[in-house]
Amino acid sequence: HLWFVTLHPFDDGNGRIARAIGDLLLARADGSPQRFYSLSAQIQRERKAYYDILERTQKRSMDVTEWLAWFLDTLHRAVDQAQHILDAVLTKTRFWQRWATTPLNERQVKLLNKLLDGFEGKLTSSKWAAIAKCSPDTALRDINDLLARGVLRKSDAGGRSTSYVLVESVPGEGA
């Protein structure tokens, strides 16, 4: 990767090709036809650091030690990112397996998916109403139904507005 992007054989696309070469060689080294991480995507997420280390390596003595350390750390973060995504997918799958036989309306499914996908902030009945495009009374009915079924619980944090969170699974239940 480093040598290709340093040689810069093309007018355009050298970085993309270098990242593709890196991904190709890692795929071959893995010895598996399936790979769930992407070094290229991680480098794209860390573009500034990538260009900084590239410039330092190219403009100094061409000692690749610092580059290799950065590259391996970036590879580690790419694998961690893939693990995080896989964990989230498995959590969501287990959740829906657990509640598969529970009848839910479209609003409830939509809001539960938002919570599972990492809803930012606190879920209140007014936010529920806004997101689901329903009346506050309908939102409260949806929430109360999920509270009664044990899908949601009131959050531990007090305050002016009551907020709701997903019920954590009981160990051994697999959700």
Number of C-alpha atoms within 10 A of each C-alpha: 17 19 10 14 18 15 9 14 10 10 6 9 11 17 17 14 16 19 21 16 15 17 19 12 12 16 16 11 9 11 9 9 7 8 13 11 20 21 21 21 13 19 19 14 12 12 11 11 14 17 12 10 16 19 12 15 18 16 9 9 8 13 11 16 10 14 18 13 11 16 18 13 12 19 19 15 17 21 18 13 16 17 14 12 14 13 12 15 14 13 16 18 13 16 20 17 12 15 13 10 8 11 9 14 9 10 18 18 14 14 20 20 15 14 17 17 13 9 13 8 8 15 19 19 23 18 16 22 19 13 14 18 12 13 14 16 12 16 23 16 13 19 22 16 15 19 17 10 12 12 20 18 18 16 15 10 11 9 7 6 12 15 19 19 19 17 14 12 13 8 7 6 8 11 17
